[in-house]
Amino acid sequence: MTVEELKTALFALEPEQKKAFILDILPPLANDAMKDPAFLMQLMPVFLGMLKEKGIELQQLVQLAAMFGGKPGGGNP
């Protein structure tokens, strides 16, 4: 399957299916991305742009992360 075919299939999902997919696939994809510092530098502006588009400031994100104990998935010990 090509990247374009994957994108077409993903965009065809219902909003709740898209959210479930993101939550399911993001952690393993992030593990791969974290191994490549150059890719992280490409990803950061995309992530920050998404936040800014929704009116979320980086400081708010830091505060939110602190509320969740800074753990992925919001888990607390």
C-alpha positions in Angstrom: 0.0 0.0 0.0 1.4 3.4 -0.9 1.4 6.5 1.3 -1.3 8.1 -0.8 -3.5 5.0 -0.5 -3.0 5.1 3.3 -3.8 8.8 3.4 -7.0 8.3 1.4 -8.1 5.4 3.6 -7.4 7.4 6.8 -9.2 10.5 5.6 -12.2 8.3 4.8 -12.6 7.3 8.5 -15.3 8.8 10.7 -14.0 11.4 13.2 -14.2 9.0 16.2 -12.3 6.3 14.2 -9.6 8.9 13.3 -9.2 9.8 17.0 -9.0 6.1 18.0 -6.4 5.5 15.2 -4.3 8.4 16.4 -4.3 7.2 20.0 -3.5 3.7 18.9 -0.7 4.4 16.4 0.9 7.5 17.8 2.9 5.9 20.6 4.7 3.3 18.5 5.3 5.9 15.7 6.7 8.3 18.3 9.1 5.8 19.5 10.6 5.5 16.0 10.6 9.2 15.6 12.4 9.9 18.9 15.4 7.9 17.5 15.9 10.5 14.8 16.8 14.0 16.1 16.6 15.5 12.6 13.0 14.3 12.2 12.1 15.7 15.6 13.2 19.1 14.4 10.9 18.7 11.4 8.0 17.5 13.5 8.2 20.2 16.2 7.0 23.1 13.9 4.1 20.9 12.8 3.1 20.2 16.3 3.5 23.8 17.5 1.5 25.0 14.4 -1.4 22.7 15.3 -1.4 24.0 18.9 -1.2 27.6 17.7 -4.1 27.0 15.2 -6.3 25.9 18.1 -5.2 28.8 20.4 -3.1 26.8 22.7 0.1 28.4 23.9 3.2 26.3 24.7 3.0 27.4 28.3 -0.5 26.0 28.6 0.7 22.7 27.2 3.5 22.6 29.8 1.0 23.2 32.5 -1.3 20.5 31.2 1.6 18.0 31.0 2.5 18.8 34.6 -1.1 18.1 35.6 -0.7 14.6 34.1 2.6 14.1 35.8 4.4 14.4 32.5 3.7 10.8 31.7 2.5 9.7 28.2 -1.1 8.8 28.2 -1.8 10.8 31.4 -1.0 7.9 33.7 -0.1 8.7 37.3 1.9 6.3 39.6 
